[in-house]
């Protein structure tokens, strides 16, 4: 499920206030400026910095981190 065009136009990155672009799959929003990847779940963009992934980061949804 993707988000509406009107909603996408008003959303900005919570970190840098940059423009968010919808992925081709329509499953996430990406900030080109700080390269954060915000997942869309059930049509709702999750714009929490702690939940975001760096673009290209293949980490799963688990919170475990490696040092």
N, C-alpha and C positions, 0 to 999 in steps of 0.2 A: 504494500500500500504506500502511496506517495502522498506528498502534501500539495495543497492548492497553490496555484500561481500567485494569488494575492498574498497569502501567508509568506511565501518564499520571498516576495519583494520587500517585506518589512523586517524580516529577520536579519540580524547581524551577528557576527562572531562575539561571544561573550568575553573573550580575552582582549581582542584588539579592535573590535567594532568594524571589522572588515566585512566585505560582501561575501555571502555564502552561496556557493554554486551546488546545484543538485547533481549527484553522480548519474552516469548513464543508466545504471540499474534502478535509480530512483530510491535507493535504500539508505542514502546518507547525504549530508550536506558537508561540503569541504570549504574551508577558508584558505584561499590562495596565499594570503599574507603570512599567516603563522602556521599553515599546513596542518591544521587540526581537522579531524574527520569526525563528524557528529552523526551518530546512527539515528535512523528514523524507525520507531517501533509502533506498530498499530496506527500509523499515520501521524504520530506525534514526534517531532524532532526533539532529541534529548540533548539540550544545550547546556549540559553541565561540564565544566572544564575537567573535573575529575573522571568523568565517563568518556571523554574524548580520547581518540587515538591520534598519534602523529601519522600523517599520510605516508603510506608504505609500511606501516607497522603491522605485522602479521599476528600480533597478540590476539588471543581469544578473548572471550568475555570474562574470563577468570581474573581475579585480582592479584594472583600470585605473580611476583616479579623476581627476576634473576639479577644477581649483582655482577 
